[in-house]
Amino acid sequence: MILPAGVHTVELHGTGPARTISVNVVAGTEVAQYVELPKGGPAPGQLQVRTEPAGARVTVDGVPRGASPVTIGDLTPGPHAVALESDSGSSKQTVTISKQARRRRLWCS
């Protein structure tokens, strides 16, 4: 894009709030501006599940995720139904992966 010399305001729109930057164009030169934008959509969160004794079958949102201890690293922010099942019994609870703290730990004994 060719702009006349002078100060220009550039407004960038993405998934978050709009960003505005000021760019000074000097006659006869090229201007480059590096702008880092957040990736689209919410970043996935992580849930670490440990049980005593180890080996409980872990299901998140109805999907089997392995045996404890296990780290599940692809959860979207928000509530998730977690079920644990072993020879000793079963347990169900809801955990919330937040946008700020994208890692949660669940410990059961």
N, C-alpha and C positions, 0 to 999 in steps of 0.2 A: 504494500500500500504506500502510495506517495502522498506525503503531507507537506504543507508549506512550513517554512521555518517558524519556530515559536514553541510555546508551551501548549501541550494538548492533554486533555483528560481522557483516559481510557477506562471504560467500565466493563468488567468481566462478570459474566453470569455463569453459574454452574449449579451444583446440587445444594450448595450452602448459600449464605448471604452474598450479595453482589460485592465485588471488590473494585475499588477505584484507585488508579495509579496516575501519576503525573509524568509525562514524557516530554523532555525538552529536545526539540529537533533543531539542529544547527544547519544552516544552508550549506549544501555541498557535502554532507556527511550521511552516513548510515547510522541508525540507532537500533540497538538490540536490548531487549528487556527480558530477563528471566523471571518467570512467574510460576510459582509452585501452587498447583491447585489440588484440593483433596480428591481422592478417587471417588467415583460415583457409588452411591449406596452406603449403608452402614458397614463398618469394618466388622469382620467376624470376631467372636469372643471365644474364650477357652474355659473349659470346665475340667477340673482335676478331681477324680473320684478315687478315694481310698477307703477300704473297709478292713475291719479286723474280725475274723481272719480275712486275708486276701482271697480273691477268686470269685467274688460275687458277680453274677451276670448283670451288666449295666444296659439299660434301655433308656434312650432319650427321645421323647416325642414319638414313642412307639417303634423306634428303630433300634435294633440291637447294636451296641457299640463296643462289645468285648467284655473282658473280665477285669475286675479291679486288681491292682491299681491301674487306672487308665486316664489318659489326658485326651479330651475331645476338643479339637481346635477349630471347628468350623461352625460355631453357633452364632446366629444373628442376635443382636441385642433384643432383650425382651424375655418373657417368661417361657420356661421349658419344663415339661413333665419328666421327672427322672424316676425310674423304677429300678430297685436293686432286688435281686433274688438269689438265694443260696439255699443249701440244705438246712440252714438254721432258721430260715423264714424269708419274709419279703418286706420291703419298705417302699413307699411312694411319697414323693414330695415335689413341690414346684420350686425351681430356682430361677432367679432373674439375672440375666447377663446385662449389665448396664453399659451405656455408651462410654462413661468415664472410666470405670474399672472393668476392663474386658476380660478379667480372669476371676473365676470363682472356684472355691475349693469346697468339696463336700466330703465330710468324714463321718463314717458310720461304724459303730462297734456293736 
